[in-house]
Amino acid sequence: MGPPQPAPKEKKRPPPPSPPFQGVGKSCLVLRYVRGTFDPGSKVTVGAAYVGHSLTFPDGRAAKLELWDTAGQERYASLAPLYYRGAAAAAVVYSVADAATFARAAHWARELARGGPPGAVAVLVGNKADLEGGREVAEEEGRALATR
C-alpha cells in the first residue's frame, strides 16, 4: 500500500447562462422613468412588480400609468399574457449586448402582435447601449424588428 493519493480535482463548471430576457434592464428602465434613479445593483424581479405613476401633459390633461415589470426568467413566461391583456401599451426590452435577448424580443413581439390587445401600442427597446464592450445586436437589426 503506497502513500495516499490526492483526491481528483473537480472540474469547475461554468455558471449556467442567464435565461434570455433576464438582466436586460427592464426594472432599471421603470425606476429611471418613475423615480429618476438608477441602481446598478438592481435585483432580479420575481414574478412581476407593479409601479403606479401619475403624469400631467403640457396641455393640463392627467394620466395614471400602471406599469407592470414582469420577470425575465423563462419559468414566468406563461404569466406574461395576464399582464399585457387589456394593456394600452407594452414595451419589449432586450440588451444590445446580448443577441439571445434580441431573439427572445422577436418572439415576444410576435406574441404581442398575435395575442395582445387590439390597438395597443408596442415599442421595442434596445437597452444597455451605454455599456463598453461587445455590442451583439446592430442598431439596424433593432430597427428592422421594430418596423415589422
C-alpha positions as CSV (number, residue, x, y, z in Angstrom):
1,M,0.0,0.0,0.0
2,G,1.6,3.3,-1.1
3,P,1.1,6.8,0.1
4,P,-2.4,8.3,-0.1
5,Q,-3.3,9.6,-3.4
6,P,-4.8,13.2,-3.7
7,A,-8.4,13.3,-4.5
8,P,-9.1,14.0,-8.2
9,K,-9.7,17.6,-8.9
10,E,-13.3,18.5,-9.6
11,K,-13.8,20.3,-12.9
12,K,-15.2,23.7,-12.4
13,R,-18.4,24.1,-14.3
14,P,-19.1,27.4,-15.9
15,P,-22.2,29.1,-14.5
16,P,-25.4,28.4,-16.4
17,P,-26.2,31.1,-19.0
18,S,-28.7,33.7,-17.9
19,P,-32.1,33.0,-19.4
20,P,-32.9,35.2,-22.3
21,F,-34.7,38.4,-21.1
22,Q,-33.3,38.2,-17.6
23,G,-30.9,41.0,-16.9
24,V,-31.8,43.2,-19.8
25,G,-32.6,46.2,-17.6
26,K,-36.4,46.3,-17.5
27,S,-36.6,47.1,-13.8
28,C,-33.9,49.8,-14.2
29,L,-35.8,51.4,-17.0
30,V,-39.0,51.6,-15.0
31,L,-37.3,53.0,-11.9
32,R,-35.3,55.5,-14.0
33,Y,-38.6,56.7,-15.6
34,V,-40.7,56.8,-12.4
35,R,-38.1,57.9,-9.8
36,G,-35.3,59.3,-11.9
37,T,-32.8,57.0,-10.3
38,F,-30.5,54.2,-11.4
39,D,-29.4,51.3,-9.2
40,P,-26.6,49.3,-10.8
41,G,-27.1,46.6,-8.1
42,S,-30.8,46.1,-9.0
43,K,-32.1,42.7,-8.1
44,V,-33.8,40.2,-10.3
45,T,-37.6,40.6,-10.5
46,V,-39.5,37.6,-9.2
47,G,-42.9,37.2,-10.9
48,A,-43.9,40.8,-11.5
49,A,-43.6,44.2,-9.9
50,Y,-46.2,46.9,-10.1
51,V,-45.4,50.6,-10.1
52,G,-48.1,53.4,-10.5
53,H,-47.1,56.7,-11.9
54,S,-49.1,59.9,-12.5
55,L,-48.2,62.4,-15.1
56,T,-49.5,65.6,-16.4
57,F,-49.3,66.6,-20.1
58,P,-48.3,70.1,-21.1
59,D,-52.0,70.8,-22.0
60,G,-53.1,70.0,-18.4
61,R,-54.5,66.6,-19.0
62,A,-53.5,64.0,-16.4
63,A,-53.0,60.3,-16.8
64,K,-52.1,57.4,-14.4
65,L,-49.8,54.8,-15.7
66,E,-49.9,51.3,-14.3
67,L,-46.5,49.8,-15.1
68,W,-46.1,46.0,-14.7
69,D,-42.4,45.0,-14.7
70,T,-42.6,41.2,-15.5
71,A,-39.8,38.8,-14.6
72,G,-37.4,37.7,-17.4
73,Q,-37.0,34.1,-16.2
74,E,-38.4,31.5,-18.5
75,R,-40.5,30.0,-15.8
76,Y,-42.6,33.1,-15.6
77,A,-43.2,33.4,-19.4
78,S,-46.6,31.8,-19.2
79,L,-47.8,34.6,-16.9
80,A,-46.9,37.4,-19.2
81,P,-50.3,37.4,-21.1
82,L,-52.0,38.1,-17.8
83,Y,-50.1,41.4,-17.5
84,Y,-50.5,42.6,-21.1
85,R,-54.1,41.6,-21.6
86,G,-56.1,44.8,-21.6
87,A,-53.0,47.0,-21.8
88,A,-52.9,50.2,-23.9
89,A,-49.2,49.8,-24.5
90,A,-46.3,47.3,-24.0
91,A,-42.5,47.6,-24.2
92,V,-40.4,44.7,-25.2
93,V,-36.9,45.2,-23.9
94,Y,-33.6,43.5,-25.0
95,S,-30.0,44.1,-24.3
96,V,-28.0,45.2,-27.3
97,A,-25.0,43.4,-25.7
98,D,-26.8,40.0,-25.8
99,A,-28.1,38.6,-29.1
100,A,-30.1,35.9,-27.2
101,T,-32.2,38.5,-25.6
102,F,-32.9,40.0,-29.1
103,A,-34.1,36.6,-30.3
104,R,-36.5,36.5,-27.3
105,A,-37.6,40.0,-28.1
106,A,-38.6,38.9,-31.6
107,H,-40.6,36.1,-30.0
108,W,-42.4,38.5,-27.7
109,A,-43.1,41.0,-30.4
110,R,-44.8,38.2,-32.4
111,E,-46.7,37.1,-29.3
112,L,-48.0,40.7,-28.7
113,A,-49.0,41.1,-32.3
114,R,-50.8,37.7,-32.2
115,G,-52.4,37.8,-28.8
116,G,-52.1,41.3,-27.5
117,P,-54.9,43.8,-27.1
118,P,-56.2,45.2,-30.4
119,G,-55.0,48.7,-30.9
120,A,-52.3,48.5,-28.2
121,V,-49.1,50.4,-28.9
122,A,-46.0,48.2,-28.7
123,V,-42.4,49.5,-28.6
124,L,-39.1,47.7,-28.9
125,V,-36.4,49.0,-26.6
126,G,-32.7,48.2,-27.2
127,N,-31.2,48.7,-23.7
128,K,-27.6,48.9,-22.4
129,A,-26.2,50.7,-25.4
130,D,-24.1,52.7,-23.0
131,L,-22.1,49.6,-21.9
132,E,-18.5,49.4,-23.0
133,G,-17.6,46.1,-24.8
134,G,-19.3,44.0,-27.3
135,R,-22.4,45.1,-29.0
136,E,-24.0,41.9,-30.3
137,V,-27.2,43.5,-31.9
138,A,-26.7,46.1,-34.6
139,E,-28.9,49.1,-34.5
140,E,-30.2,48.2,-38.0
141,E,-31.4,44.8,-36.7
142,G,-33.4,46.5,-33.9
143,R,-34.9,49.0,-36.4
144,A,-35.9,46.2,-38.7
145,L,-37.7,44.3,-36.0
146,A,-39.4,47.4,-34.7
147,T,-40.9,48.2,-38.1
148,R,-42.3,44.7,-38.7
